[in-house]
Amino acid sequence: MSDCPCGSGGGYESCCRPYHAGERHAPTAEALMRSRYSAYALGEIDYLGRTLSLLQRKTFDRRMAREWSKQAEWLGLEIVSANGGEGDKAGRVEFIARFRQGGEEHTHHEISRFEHVQGRWLYVDGKILGEN
């Protein structure tokens, strides 16, 4: 069993794969953030689209997401802070994603907003704090 790209310390089969496969929904905003990072790392582009708010789905560029997913080597995810648990209506996750692209290492630092709608956490939007 391989380690899950999300950095939870668990194996992919028991961590993010059930979310990607649609077998269950992420129970917290942090779990959704981790599973979305893993989706980028593993090319699960349909999952990325399914976990967007309705407004975000309208502008989701599947082709660009697929290209970024393939072109980057995903190096790790650090959760800086998170809230939004079971029973909450909204959540925020501050994270730093590390990846290598074009031979250079980059970071993406963001505070993401999530909403809990009809039993599912969805990505609403994010404020980028830093990229390099």
C-alpha positions in Angstrom: 0.0 0.0 0.0 1.4 3.4 -1.0 1.4 6.5 1.2 -1.4 9.0 0.5 -0.1 12.1 -1.2 -2.1 14.3 1.2 0.5 13.7 3.9 -1.9 12.3 6.5 0.4 9.4 7.2 -2.1 6.8 6.1 -2.2 4.7 2.9 -4.0 6.0 -0.2 -6.4 3.1 -0.2 -7.9 4.0 3.2 -7.3 7.7 3.1 -8.2 9.7 -0.1 -9.1 6.9 -2.5 -12.6 6.4 -1.1 -13.4 10.1 -1.6 -12.0 10.1 -5.2 -14.0 6.9 -6.0 -17.2 8.5 -4.6 -17.6 5.8 -1.9 -17.9 8.4 0.8 -17.6 12.2 1.3 -14.9 14.0 3.2 -16.1 14.5 6.8 -14.3 17.8 7.4 -13.0 20.8 5.4 -9.5 19.7 6.1 -10.2 16.2 4.8 -11.6 17.7 1.6 -8.5 20.0 1.2 -6.2 17.0 1.6 -8.2 14.9 -0.9 -8.2 17.8 -3.4 -4.4 18.0 -3.1 -4.2 14.2 -3.6 -6.5 14.6 -6.6 -4.0 17.1 -8.2 -1.1 14.8 -7.4 -2.9 11.7 -8.9 -4.7 13.3 -11.8 -8.2 12.9 -10.4 -9.6 15.8 -12.3 -13.3 14.8 -12.2 -13.1 14.7 -8.4 -11.7 18.3 -8.4 -14.8 19.4 -10.4 -17.2 17.5 -8.2 -15.9 19.1 -5.0 -16.3 22.7 -6.2 -19.2 25.0 -5.2 -21.8 25.4 -7.9 -20.5 28.9 -8.7 -16.9 27.6 -9.0 -18.0 24.7 -11.3 -19.2 27.3 -13.9 -15.6 28.6 -14.4 -13.7 25.4 -13.7 -11.1 24.8 -16.5 -10.7 21.0 -16.6 -8.0 21.2 -19.3 -5.9 23.6 -17.3 -6.3 21.6 -14.1 -5.3 18.4 -15.9 -2.2 20.1 -17.4 -1.1 21.5 -14.0 -1.7 18.1 -12.5 0.5 16.3 -15.1 3.2 18.9 -15.4 3.9 19.3 -11.7 5.7 16.9 -9.4 3.7 17.1 -6.1 6.1 17.3 -3.2 3.9 17.7 -0.1 1.1 19.5 1.7 1.3 21.3 5.0 -1.9 22.2 6.8 -1.2 25.5 8.7 -4.6 25.7 10.3 -8.1 24.3 9.8 -11.6 24.5 11.0 -14.9 23.2 9.7 -15.8 19.9 11.2 -18.8 17.6 11.2 -21.9 19.6 11.8 -20.4 22.9 10.7 -21.8 24.9 7.8 -18.5 26.5 6.8 -14.8 26.0 7.2 -11.4 27.4 6.3 -8.1 25.7 5.7 -4.8 27.5 5.5 -2.3 25.3 3.6 1.1 25.3 1.8 1.4 23.0 -1.2 4.9 22.3 -2.5 5.5 21.2 -6.1 8.2 21.1 -8.7 7.5 22.3 -12.2 9.9 23.2 -14.9 12.8 22.0 -12.8 12.1 24.5 -10.0 10.4 24.0 -6.6 7.4 26.2 -5.9 5.0 26.8 -3.0 1.3 27.7 -3.1 0.2 29.3 0.2 -3.6 29.8 0.4 -6.5 30.2 2.8 -9.4 28.3 1.3 -13.1 28.6 2.2 -15.4 25.7 2.2 -19.1 25.2 2.7 -21.1 22.2 3.8 -24.0 21.6 1.5 -26.4 18.7 1.5 -24.0 16.5 3.5 -20.9 17.4 1.4 -18.0 19.8 1.9 -17.3 21.9 -1.2 -14.5 24.3 -2.1 -15.8 27.9 -2.4 -12.7 30.0 -3.1 -9.3 30.9 -1.8 -7.1 33.8 -1.0 -3.5 33.2 -2.1 -1.0 34.4 0.5 2.1 33.6 -1.5 3.3 31.7 -4.5 6.8 31.3 -5.8 
